[in-house]
Amino acid sequence: MPSFFKKRIMKQFRLVLCCLLIMGIVLSLLCYTVIERLMTKNSTAYAQSTAQKFNVEVKYLFDRADALFSSLLFNENIEQIMHTPFSAKTPSYLNALHTQFSSYRLMNAELAEIALVTPEMSWSSYFDAATLRAFSEEMRNLRGTTCFGLQQSPLTARAGSQEQRLVFGHNVYGMFDDSLYGQYLGSIILSLDLSKSSIQLPLSERSATCFVLLDQNGTAFPFNCSDEQYQQIQEQGLAAGHGTWPMGACQTEDYLIYNTPLNDTGLFMVSAMDRHALSKEGLPTIAILIVITTAALIVVVLLMSLMLQSVVRPLSQLSAYIDRIRLTPPGADAEPLELQGCEEITRLCSSFNTMLREQARLTRELQQATVNLYEMQLGRKQAELEYLRSQINPHFLYNTLEAIQGIALEHGVPKIADATGALGKLFRHNIQGSDMIPLGKELEITQAYLTIQKLRFADKLNVLISIRENTRGIPVMKLLLQPLVENAVYHGLEPKTGPGTLFIGARLEKGDLLISIYDDGVGMPSGRLAALQEELERPAASGKAETAHIGLLNVQHRIRLRYGMPYGLTLHSTPGGGTRVTVRVPAQTQEEENELC
């Protein structure tokens, strides 16, 4: 995004136009997808609603079947013919049942047949004896109405008929004859013709949706589709369910299939929506959408063209004018800018011309003020030089210390001579030379400091030095050792009763220089040690410093500023057991130090 704003305004304008065109195309595709999903959702809702309505209708069929069974179970003729199917009264029973069954079929148009089956006999004009006995065996020991789904008779199938009927069954038990009471006698089978039913079946009011009634055995009863279309739906549905009809919604190559179970009947309503037909139904809406989007894009392009003339082109001219101004000498009057555009552009042009005139005036004044300031600074520098010349020459101080040293030797006072010489060496070291010196040179300066301290402590101060030869040439920061040694003398050895020992050592370890300064003085309490260690880990600009150990803090901050982590000081101290300060710095050569500087 930042690179976009750095482009010229004309390029930005063209990029905006391209983005608008792309957005229009994306919006059209998005709307097409949304419309297609809405149509699919609407069709799915219609399929669900139809399945719910048909669920109610099938429940009504079950209730009708239960009502018929309730009437037939209390028929004494059925009980007698099932008990003695081949008696002398059988013809009269059959005539009475035929008349009664005919009246049932007249009152119930969907009732295709009432069949009876017992272990000894079967009575049906639609099913053969084997089929009836299979039904009876399937619902053996069952109470209530049993639905066998959609069934086709082997008799009609051999004749080439594709007729299917919804079949119900109910067991018959003895009721009128005391000797037969509660005894299983046989079964009654009802066959319903759905095409003659008074229930509202799904019709072809929506050409994109097909409805199929399925039973648990996979037998189908298509309502509003051809056999070829159902065959395609079945193949894709079974493929999506890996050999079985999937429950709920699923999508196939050509259909959106929704499978709904109908109550506890064991039947299923399959709704198959043709996705291609749904897409065709949405084409008029998509065409209208494309026309509206195209018209909107044309209007946007026209408006953007007007903005190009009134805003973008004047801004481009302003940018080119600014480039010309950069070539104009400072303080010179530039040619006035003329821009044609909207009101804001004209006001901008007027304000810009006024700003240019004011800038030229201020530039001339600034040039004059710069000349005056330079003359003032030149005079001040001259005054400073004169002041520096009037200062005492540092060599006068060194020469004076050497004179004092000579007088002390002449009068036989070697201690004063040693102290004066050591003090002069310290002064020369602090004022002259580079910030980085070899460790051996730093040790010499530290020994000069210890020479002065031995005059104070006499035999109380013992100094041990163990510096490895391979460490003497390593460059270190000036005044690295002296503050640490001073801290050990004043805070560790001076408060101690009796003589004390100061140890200074240096060695190399894994590319680092380790310097140890150890005293066997009074040490530090744990609380004070912890506070000092915490202070050492703070940044140099934290604003807090323990003045009693300012030398330690100064060295630590100088090391961290130059080398960073993990270099610096490490403290170990115990009350009465002395203090050890370990310095860790990189063991760099002189060339590496010069590159670092």
N, C-alpha and C positions, 0 to 999 in steps of 0.2 A: 504493500500500500504506500509506504513512503516514496518508492521509486515512481509510482504513478503521479504523485503530486509534483515531482520534479520535472515531469515532461512539459513541453509547451502546451499552451491552452488549446490550440487547434488540434493537437494530437489527443488531448484529453477529451475534447468535444467529439472527435471521431470515435474514440473508444467508448464514450457514453452511448453514442448511437448504435454501435455494434452490440453493446450490452443490452440495450433496449430491444433490439431485434432478437437476440438470443432469448431474452426474458419472455418476449411474445411467443416464440416457438415453444419454450419450456412450459409457459402457461397454458398454451393450447393442448400440449400433450398431457399436462396435469389435469386439465378439465376433462379431456377425453377419458383419462383413467378414472376420474371421479364419477363421471356420468356412467361409464361402464359398470363401476362398482355399485352405484346407486341402483342401476337397472337390475344387476344381479341380486342385490339385497332386496329389492322390491319383489323380484320373481321368487326369491327364497321365502320371503314373508308370505307371498301368495300360496306357495306350495305348503308351507307350514299351516296356514289357515285352512287350506283345503283338506289337509290331512286331519286336522282337528275336527272339522265338520264331518268328514267321513267317519271319523272315530265315533262320533255321536250316532251316526246312521247305523254303523255296524253294531253298536251297543243296542240300538233299537231292534236290529235283526235278532240278536241274542235273546233279548227280552221276549220277542215274538216266538222264538223257538222254545223258550222256557214255558211260555204260556200254552203252546200246543202240546208240549210234553206233559204238562200238568193235567191237561184235559184227557190225553190218551192213556196216561197211567191209571186213571180211574175207570177205564173201559173194561167191563167184565168180559166182553167178547174177545178182546185181545188176550186176557189172561187165560180163557178157556182154550183158545186155538193154540196158544203157546204150550199149554200143558198137554192137550190131546190133539195134536195137529192132524191126525188121520182117523178121527172118530166119525160116527154117522152124522153128527151135527156140524161137522166142519163146513159143508156148503152153506148152511144157513148163517154160520158165523162170518164166512167170507163175504156173503152178500150184504150182510149188515155193515161189515167194515168197509166194503167198497162204497156203499151209499154214504156212510159217514165221512170217509176220506174225500169223496167227491165234493161234499158240502164244504169241507175244510179248504179244498183247492179253489172253490168258487169265492170264498171269503178272503182268501190269501193268494193273490195272483202270483207271488213269487214262489209259492209252494209247488215244486215240480212233482214230488212223489213222497209217499210214506211207505217205508219198507219194514218188514218184520224178519227177524232171524233168530233161530234157536239152534241148539246142537243137532236137532233132527230135521229141521225144515228151514226154508228161506222163501220169502215172498217179496218179489220186486220185479218191476218191468224195465228197470234201468241198469241195476248192478247184477252181476252174476253171483252165484252162491259163494264162491271162494272169496270174492271181494267183501261180501257182507260178513262172512265169518271172520275175515281179517279185522274188520272194524270192531266186531263184537269181542274178539280176543284182545284187541288193543285197549278196550275200556273195561275189561274184566276187573271186578272188585273196585270199580270207581263209582262214586256217587255223583249225582248231578249231571249237567249237560256237558258233553265233550264235543269240541270242534275238530273236525278232520281236515279243515282247509278246503282248498279248491281241488276237486276230484273229477277225473274223466273216466267214464265207464269203459271197461274193455270191450263191451258189446258194441258201443257206438264207435269206439276207436277202430275196430275192425272194419266198420262200414265207412271209414274215412272222415268221420265227424270230429271236429275240434271242440265240441261243446264241453264246458266245464261247469260244475255246480258246487255251491258251498254246502258242505255236508256236516250235519250234527247228529249226535247219537246219545241215547239214554238207556240205561239198563232197566229191565222190568222185573219186579219182585211180586210174589203172591200177596193178595190183599183180601179177596172175597171168600175164598175157600179156606177154612181154618187149617186144613191139612197142608195147605200150600203157603200159609202166611209167612212172609219174610224169605221165602225160598226164591233163589235166582231162577228165572224162567227163560230169559232171552233179552233181546235188545230191539229198540225202535230206531230206525235210521230215517232222518228227514233230509231231503235234498231241496235246496233253494236255487232258483234261477235268477241270478242278479240282474240279467237284462230285463226281466219282467218285474223287478222290485219297484216299490213305490218310493224308495229312498232316493235322495238326490246324489246321483253319481257324478264324479268329475267329468266334465265334457270338454270339448275342444274349443272353449271360449278363448283360450290363449294358445296360439299356435306354437309358441316356443316351449311349452311345457307339456310333457307326457306323464300320465299317471298309470301305475301298474300295481295291482294287488297281488301280494305274495303270501304263501303259507310257509310253515316251517320246513317243508320238504322242497321248497324252491319252485313249486308250481305257480305259474303266473296267470293273471287275468288282466290283460291290457284293456284300458278304457277308451283311450282316444289316440291310439297310434297303430300303425300297420305292423304286421308280423316282422317285416324286414327291419323296420325302425326299432322294434322291441328287441330283435336279435342283436342289433348293434349296441343298444343300451345294456343288454345283459352281458355281452362280451366285455365291454369296457368296465362295467360295474364289478363283475367278478374278478377282472384283472386288477382293479384298484384294491379289492379286498383279499387278494391272494387266494382266490377260489371260493370265497363266500361274499355275500352282499355286505358291505361295510355299514355300520350303524352311524347315524348322524349324517353330516355333510361331507362330501368328497368331490374333487374335481378330476375329470378325465380329459382326454384330448378334445372331445366334442361336446361333453355334457357336464353340467353341475348336478350331481345326484344327491338327493336328500331322502334318507330312509327313516321312517317313523314307525315304531311298534304301536299296534292298536289294542289298547287296554290289555287284558289278560287272555286275549283270544288266540294268540299264537300267529296272528296275521300281521302283515307289514304293508304299509303304503309307501311305494317308491315314487318319488317325483323327480323326473329327469328334464332339466332345462337345457335346450339347445343353445350353446354359447354363441354359435355362428348366427343363429336367428336373433339372439339378443343384440349382437353387434350390429346387425342390419337394422334393427328397430331404432338403434341410437344414431344411425348415420344422419338423418335429417337434423337432429339436434347438434351433432358435431359440425355439420356444414354451416348451420347458423352461427355457431360459436366461432368457426374460422373466419366467416365474413365479418363478424363484429370485431374480432381481434385484429384483422387486417385493417379495417377502417380506423380502429383506435390507433394502430401503429402509424398509419398515414397522417392522421391528425397530429400525433406527437412529433413526427418528423417535420411537418410544416411549422409547428410551434418552435421546434428547436432551430429551424432555419431562420425564423424571425429573431430568435435570441442570438444566432450567429451574427446577424447583421448589426444588431443594436448593442451587443455586449462583447461577444467573443472577438470580433475583428478589431474594435477599438482597443481592447486589451492587448491584442497582438501588436498593434501600432504603438501602444504605450511601451511595450517591452522593447521594440526596436529603437524607439526614441531614447530610452534609458541607456541602451548599448552605445548610441552615438554620444550621449552626454559624457560617458566614461572617457572618451577620447578628447574631450574639451579640456583645456588647461584650467587648473584651479583658479577661481576668482573671475574667470571670463564670463561674459553674459552670453547665455545660450539662446538659440532661436526658439521663440515661443511654440508650444505644442498646440495643435489643432485636431480635435477629435469630434466625430459626428456619431451620435447614438442616443441612448435614453437619457433622461434627466440626470440620473446619478453619474453617468459617464461625463456629461458636459460639466457638472459641478466638480467632478474629480479633475478634469482637465484644467479648469480655472484655478482650483486649489494647488494643483501641481505646478503651474506656471508661477503662482505667488510664492510657493516654497522654493523654487529655483532661484528667483530673484533674492529672496531672503538668505538662501544658502550662499550665493555669490557675495553678498554683503558681509555675512559672518565669516566667510573664508578669508576675505581681505583683512578683517579685523583680527582674526586668529593669526594670520601671518605676521602682522605687526606686533601682536602680543608675544608671539614666539621669539621674535628678534629681541624684544625687550627682556624676556625671561632669560634668554641665553646670555645676554650681556650681564645680567644680575648674577647668574650662576658662575660665570667666568670670574667676576670680581670676588665672589665668596671663596672660590677655590684658591685664588691668589692669597686671600687673607689666611686661609687654613695652612697653606704652605709656609707662610711667614711665621705662623704660630708654631708649627712643627719644628722649624729651624731654631726657634727659641727654647725648645725643650732640652733637658739634660741629655747628653749623649750616653747611651747605656754603657759604652766602653769606659766612661769615667768611673762607673760603679765597679766594673770588673777590675780596673787598674787599682782602685782604692783597696779592694779586698786583697789583691796580691801584695800591695804595700804593707797592709796590716799583717799578712802572713810572714813577710820578710822581717818585719820588726819583731814579731813573736819569736822567730827562730834566732834572731840576733840576741835577744835577751834570754834565750833558753827556756821558752814556754812552748813546748811542742804541741800541747793539747789545743792551745789557741790557734796555732798554725794549722793543725789538722782540721779544726772546725771551720776556720776561715776558708781553707782550700775546698773543703767539701761544700760549703755554702756557695762559693763562687761557681763550682761545677754545676750545682743545682740550678743557679740562675741562668747560666749559659744554656743548659739543657732545656729549660722551660721556654726560653725566648727564641732560641735559634733552632734551625733544622726542620726536617719534615715531621709530619704527624706519625709516620711509621718508621720504627727503628728496629735493628736486630735485637733479639732477646738478650744477647750478651751485653749490648750497650745499655739496655734498660736495667740489667742487673748491676752494672757499674754505678748507675745513678742511684739505685736503691741502696747499694753499699755505702755510697756517700752519705745518704740520709742516715743509715745505721751508725756511721762514724760519729755523727753529731749526737745521736741518741745515747751512744755508749758513754759520752762525756757526762750525761745526766745520770745514768744508772750505774756507771762504773762496772764492778764485777757482777752485778745483778742480772745483766743481759748477756746470754750466750746465743750465738748465731751459728747455725749449721746450714750449709748450702750444698745441694747435690743436683747439679745441672748436667744432663747428658750432653756430650759434645755435639751430637747430631741435632741438638735443639738450639744452639747458640746463634746460628745464622738465620733462624726463622723470624721474619718481620712480625712485630707486634705493635699495638698502639702505644704511643708515648704515655708515660705515667700510668701504666697498667699495674705494675707491682707496688710502687711507692704508696698509693692510698691504702692498699690492702695490708701492707706491712705496718703502716702507721696505725690502722685500725686494730691490728693484733697487739701492738705495743701499748697503746693507750687504754684499750678496753679489756685486754686479756692479761698482760704481764704487769702493767703498772699497779693495778689494785692487788696483785698477789703478794703475799708475805714471803720473802726469801727469793733466791735466784730463780730465773725462768729461762726457758729455751725457746728460740724461734727457729723453725725449720723452713727452708725454701727449696723446693725441688721441681724438676721439669722433665717430662718424658713424652714420647710419641705413642699414640694408641689409635689404630684403625684410621689413619689419615688425619687425626686431630692432635693438637698440642694440649697436654694437660699440665697445668702448673698448680702445685699444692703449697699452701702457706699454712703452717700448723704452729700453734702455740699451746703450751701446757699451763695456761693461765687459769683464771677463775671460771671461765665458761659462761654460759647463759642459761637462765631458767627455760623450761619447755615452753611456757606461755610467751615469753619474749622472743624466743627463737621462731615460734610459729608465726608471730606478728611480723617479724623481720622477713621471713621467707615469703609471706603473703605480699609484703610491700615490694619485694624483688620481682614478683610476677606481674605487678601492675605496669601499665604503659608509662612511658616517661612523662607524658602530659596529663597524667591523672590528677594532678594537683595536690596529692598527699605525699609527704616524705618524712621519714624519721630522721631528724637532724642529728641525732647521736651517731648515726652510721651513714652520713651523707657520702663518705668516700666509697663505701660498698655500693650504694645505689647509683652513684655517678658512673662507676666502672661497669655495673650491670647494664645500665641504659646505653652507654656507649657501645658495648659489645652487641647488644640486641639491634641497635640502629644500624650498625655496620654489617653484621653477619646474619641477623635474624635468628629464628628458632632452629635447632634446640641449643644454641650456644649461649654461654653466660656463666653465672656463678652458682655453686652448690655449697650449702652450709651444713655442717654437722657440729653439734656442741652439746656438752653435758655439764651440769653445775659441778665445778671443782675439777673437771677432767679436761679442760681446754677446748679450743675451737679449731676446726679445720675448714679452710675455704679452698674449694677446687675450681679452677678456671679452665673452661674448655673453649678453645678457638680453633679455626681451621689451620692446619699446618701448611700454609701456602708459601710458594717461592716469591722472590722479589718481583719477577715478571708478572705473576698472577696478581699480586697486590697492585702493581701499576695498572693492569687492565681493569681491576675493580675500581680503582680511583677514577 
